[in-house]
């Protein structure tokens, strides 16, 4: 998926930022889609993918690094994992 999908989701949905928050909400079934940065660590990617399969959430791997996702989301920090 593209960055345009992320931008549309930012406008329409309430986003959750950070691997810990996303992971917590993913385990409780509150998240339906997870976005991963291109430079997301493999252990985080595997953990998110595992729980996403269990909760039937979609995992979208973006082709941009975490610094650029932070800029797109208008945050002063890098974002590796986010979801809604």
C-alpha positions in Angstrom: 0.0 0.0 0.0 1.0 3.5 -0.5 1.5 6.6 1.7 -1.8 7.9 0.3 -3.6 5.2 2.2 -1.8 6.3 5.4 -2.7 9.9 4.8 -6.4 9.0 4.2 -6.4 7.0 7.4 -4.9 9.9 9.4 -7.8 12.1 8.3 -10.6 9.6 8.8 -9.5 7.5 11.8 -8.2 7.8 15.3 -4.6 6.5 15.1 -2.6 4.8 17.8 1.2 5.5 17.6 4.0 3.3 18.9 4.7 -0.4 19.0 3.7 -0.8 22.7 0.3 0.9 22.3 -0.4 -0.8 19.0 0.5 -4.2 20.4 -1.7 -3.7 23.5 -4.7 -2.7 21.5 -4.0 -5.4 18.9 -4.1 -8.1 21.5 -7.5 -6.7 22.8 -8.9 -6.7 19.3 -9.3 -2.9 19.1 -7.1 -2.4 16.0 -8.2 -3.4 12.5 -5.2 -2.2 10.5 -1.5 -1.8 11.4 1.0 0.2 9.4 4.7 -0.7 9.6 7.7 1.4 8.4 10.1 0.0 5.9 12.9 -0.1 8.5 10.8 -1.7 11.3 12.9 -4.2 13.3 12.2 -7.8 12.3 11.3 -9.0 15.8 8.6 -6.2 16.0 7.4 -7.1 12.5 7.1 -10.8 13.4 5.3 -10.1 16.7 2.8 -7.7 15.1 2.2 -10.2 12.2 1.6 -13.0 14.6 -1.1 -11.2 16.6 -2.6 -9.6 13.5 -3.3 -13.1 12.2 -5.0 -14.0 15.4 -7.2 -11.0 15.5 -7.7 -10.8 11.7 -6.2 -7.3 11.5 -4.6 -6.2 8.2 -0.8 -5.4 8.2 0.3 -2.8 5.8 4.1 -2.6 5.1 4.9 0.9 3.9 7.8 1.7 1.6 8.9 4.7 3.6 11.2 4.8 6.7 10.1 5.7 10.2 11.4 9.3 10.1 9.3 10.1 7.0 6.2 8.5 8.7 6.7 10.9 11.6 6.8 13.8 9.2 3.7 12.6 7.4 1.8 12.3 10.7 3.1 15.8 11.7 4.8 14.5 14.8 8.3 15.6 16.1 9.5 12.0 16.4 9.9 8.9 14.3 7.0 6.4 14.0 7.8 2.8 13.3 4.3 1.3 14.0 0.9 2.8 14.0 -2.6 1.5 13.7 -6.3 2.2 13.8 
